[in-house]
Amino acid sequence: MSGLASGLVGCASRTKNAFAGFAFVATRDSGDIAIVDLAAFSLEKKRIKPSGRPVQLIDVPDQDFLLSVSDNGAVEEVSVSETTITRKLKTPLAPESVWLNHDASTIWGLSTDHKNLLAVDRVTFATRSQWPLPARARSIAVSPGSPHVAVSFEGANEVGILRNSSDKQFLIAKLDQTPGQLRYLQNGRMLIVAHDRERQLSMVDSDSGKIVVELPLPIRPENLCFNSDGGQLFITGEGLDGVVVVYPYQSQVAATLLSGKSPGPMAVSRQPQYLFVTSPSTDTVSVLDVRTQKLAAVIAVGNNPRCIVFTPDSQMALVLNQRSGDLAIIRLGNIVSKRQKTAPLFTMIPVGSAPVAAVVRGVAG
């Protein structure tokens, strides 16, 4: 039995052929991190207590750690096997701005006043570099496949780009509209800028800072989600009870798919590829088949679903329900496209008040 499994002793019996692992769930209003045994489908008695109310959890791939980010800006390292806080970053960061870079060597984030960009060495937890910003930052994005980092600025139609952490100054990309959320394509060569006030996407070449294309949208781009290979971008927001599908490598708005009422945050499973779309106002999740772009099921979950994560084997989707304080588990194998368009909910596990983020870790047998 691994260190994680031996350190977390659950009393419930384990289901045959179940996923052997645990979900770490940040419960904002409870002020701690709950631990759910996904083989026994039970809540562990032990809870992890960060120094603030946790609002984000970041997985550190191939390491025994994950990062907890609290509402007070505290960034703390959590040992998965020991289920304890091991280190705390001395400099607080704006909690919504914390990212891990493509090789997990650097923690990026904005200062709490949004006036500086910081790069922190993940191994030593020491601040490596700091850049003063020309204006107060609104959002940040870190490339999943290159050293590039981008920052959008409030009150200015500009985005600042660092192509390497050794850069002394930002490459400034000038835009026609106010930038909102930022996302990189997987290769890091293209930056997507969501203009949530103008219903538009801009695609910016990350090396030159030049606008490649501007794509009008039928909705405000409030929630962005890529599929596993990055070839499709799904967008929800005010203006339509549906999902807009963009093919970013072709610079094309491909389709608009009907989903639940007032769709919110989304997540895509790897295999099979299903797009899970939350509808917080109706307490449901709509499941769309990515390949056929058709509705496969609508599933009733808990109250105010806002976050979805998957087990690494793609057997289960875990839905965090903020208002009811529970974790809804959906087995992907039970989703079969049929006339009724429904699928059963496997189980619900109470986890604490206002669950907002989760990381799933498997355990070796």
N, C-alpha and C positions, 0 to 999 in steps of 0.2 A: 504494500500500500504506500502511496506517495506521501510526502510531508503534508501536502494540502489535505488529502483524505484522512490521514491520521490525526491532524490537528483539528478537524471538524468532525465531530462524532455526532451523527444524527441518530434518532431513535426509530424513525419510520423505516419500514421495509422497502427494499429497492425493487423497482419494476424490471422484469427481465428485458434485456436488449435496450434498456433506456440509455440515454446519453450520460456518460460518467463525467460529471463536472458540476460546477457551481456558478451561480449568477450573483455578482456583487451589485447591489442596487442602492443608489444614492437617494435617500429619503430627506428631501430638503427641510420640511417642517418638523420632522422627528429629530433632525440634526445628526444623523448617523448613517452608516452604511450597513444595510441588511445583507445577509448571506443565505441564498436559497440552494438547497441540495436538489439538483435537477434529475437525479436518479431516483430519489425517494419522494420527490415533489413535496418537500417540507422546508420550513423555515428553521434555520439554525438558531440556537439560543444566543450564541455570541454575536455581538454587533461591534462594528469598528467606529470609533468616535473621533472624527477630525476636530480641528480647533475652531471651525466655523460650520455653517450649514452647507453641506455639499450640494453643488449645483451641476457639476460635471465630473465624469470619470473618463480617463484616457488610458487605453491599454498600451502597454509597452511590449511589443512583439518579442517572443523568444526569450523573455526575461521573467524573473520571479516577482515582477513589480507591476503595479498600475499607479496612475497618478490621480489623486483626489483634488479637486478645485472647489474651494468654498466661496460663499457669497462675500466674505470679508477679504478676498484676494489671496488667501493662504493656499499655496500649492504644496501638497504633501505626498511623499512616497509611501505606498502601502505594500507590504510584503504579502504576496498571495498565500504562500505556504504557512506563514506564521500568523496571518490575519491581524497584523498590527501596523501602526504607523512607525516607520523607521527613520524618516528625515523630513524636515520642513524647509522650504525655500525661505531665505531671510527677507528677500524683497517681495512684497505682495504684488500681484498682477491683477489687472481688470479681469474678473472671472470669465466673462463671455469671450475673451480674446485669446485664451491659452490654446496653443497647438503644439503637437510634436512633429518634428521634421521627418523627411522621407527615410532617413536611416536611424531614427530614434536617438540621435546623439545630442540634439539641441531642443530645448523648450523655448518656444517663441511666445511673446505676449506683449501687451501694452501696459504701460504704467497705469496706476489706478486713476490718474487724471487724464489719461488718453493723450498725453503730450510727448511721450517717448516710446520707442520700440526697443525691447530688450531681447537679447539672445542669452540663454542660460545653458551651461553645460549640464547635460542630464546625469553624467557620471559623478561629477564633483559637486553639483548643485551650486556652483559659483557663477555669477554674472560674467559672461564672456565679452559682450559688447553692448553698447547702448547708442541709439541714434535719436537726437532731438527731431521732432516732426515740425514741418512748416505750418501746420494747422492741426486742430484737434481731430484725432482719428475717429472714424465711425465704425469701421470693421477691418478685419485682417484675414488673409488667406495664406496658407503655406502649401507649396507644391508637393504632391505625393510622389513625384519622380525626379525632382531636381532640387538644387539649393534655393530656388526662387521663393521670394516672399513679397506680398503686396499689401498695401494699406490704402484704404479710401479715406478721404478727408471731408469733414463737415463743412458746409458753407462754401465749398469749392468743387468745381467740376473736374476733379483731378484724382488720379491714383498714383501713389509712389511705389516703385518696384525696386527691390534689391535682387540682383542676379546672383549674388554670392555674399556670404557673411563677411567677406573681406572688403566689400564695397564701402566707401566712405560717404557717398551721397546717393540719393534716390534718383532713379530714372523716372521722370514725370511724364505720365500719359495724360494728355488733355482730352476731355470728353465733352460731348454736347449737352449731357444731362447730369443731374446729381447722382453719384454712384451710391449703391446700397451694399448688399452682400457681394462677396467675391468668391470665386471658385476657380481652381486650376484644372485643366485637363491633365490626364495621368502623365503625359510626357513632359509637362511643365512648360511647353512652348507657347501655350495659349492661355490667356486669362479671360474668364467670363465675368462680366460686370452686370449685376442685376440692378436695373433702375426701377425700384419699387414704387416710385412716385409717377413714373411716366409710362409704365407697362412696356418695357423694352429691355432687351439684352444687347450689350456691346461685347464683341470679341476683340481682344487686344493682343497683339504680338508681344510676348513677354521680353523678347530681346531688344526690340526697337521702340516699344511703347506706342506703336501706331495702331489705330483702329483698323481692323480687317473687315468687319461687317457689323451692321446694326440690324437687329431683328425685332420688329414690332410684335407684341404679344396681346392676346385677348384678355389677359388678367394681370394683376399686380404680382410680380415674382417674389412671393414671400417665403416659400419653402422650396428648396432645391435638393434633388437627390439623383445621383448617378447609378446606372446599373453596374454590374461587377467589372465589366471590361472598359467602362467609361465611354462607350459608344452611344449611349442614350442618356439624355438629361430629362428628368421629370420635374415639372413645376406645378405648384398649386398656389392659389392666392385669391384675393377678392376679385369678383367679376364673373365667376363661372363655377358651377358645381361639377367640375371636371378636372382632368389632368392634361396639361399641355406637354407634348413629347417633342423634344428638340434633338436632332442629330448634329452634335457640335462639330464633328470632323467634316461634315458636309455643309456646315453653316446653314442649316435648314430647319424650319419649324415643320415637323412631319405630320403631326396629328393632334387632335383634341379628343380625349376619351372621357366618357361620362363616368362619374364615380358617385360617392355619397354626398350628402348635403354639406356645404361649407367644408371642403376637404382641407386637411392640415398637414402635419409632418408625415413623411413617408420613409419606407425602407424597402430594399430589394434583396430577395434571397438569391443564392448562387445557383443551386441546382436542386429542383427546377427553379427557373427564374419567374418568381411572382413579385409583383409590385403591391405592397401593402400600404393602403392609404387610410389614415385615421380620419374620422369625422367626430370631433369632440362634442359637437352640439347634439348628435344623435346617439352617442355612445356605441358606435359601430366601427368596424374596419372593413373596407372594401378590398377585395383581392383581385388583381388584374393579371391575366396571363401575358407576360412580356412578349412572348413569341407571336401569339395570335392577336394581341392588343384587345382582347375581349374580357368582359367581366366573368370571373370564375365563381365568386362567392361574396356574400355580405354576412359578416359575423358580428353578433352582439357581444360586446365585451363589458368592461366595467365603466365607471363614470369618468368622463373626460380623458380618453386615451390620447397620449401626446408623444410617446416614444416607443419605438419597436427595435428589438435586436434579435438576432438569430443564433442558434447554437452552431458551432463550426461544422457539424455534419449536415446542416440544413434540414434536420428532422423537425425542429420546433421553432415557432415564432413566439417571442415573449413581448407582451404588450403591457406597458406601464400606464396605469390609470391614476391620474393625479388626484382627482377628487375623492374617489372611493378608496384610495390607498392600497391597491392590490396589484398583483401580477397575473395577467391572463395568459394561459398557455394554449397555443394552437398547434396541432400536429399537421404538418404540411401534407402528409400522406392522406389525410382525410379530406383534402380539398379536391373535389372532382367537379369539373365543369358540367353542369346539368341544368335542366329547365328550372328547378327550384332556386338555384343560385344561393344556396345556404350551405354552411359547413358547421359541424359541432365544435363547441368550445371544449377543450380537453379538461382543464381544471382552472381554479382561481386560488391564489395564495396571498393572504394579507401580508404586506411587507412593512407598512409604516405610512406616516402622513406625507403626502405629496412626493411620490417617487418620480424622479426627473431624468435619471440616467442609469445605464447598466453596462457592465462588462461581463462576458461569459468566458470562463476558463475550463478547459477539459483537464481530467486527471488521468495519468497513466495507470493501467491496471497492475 
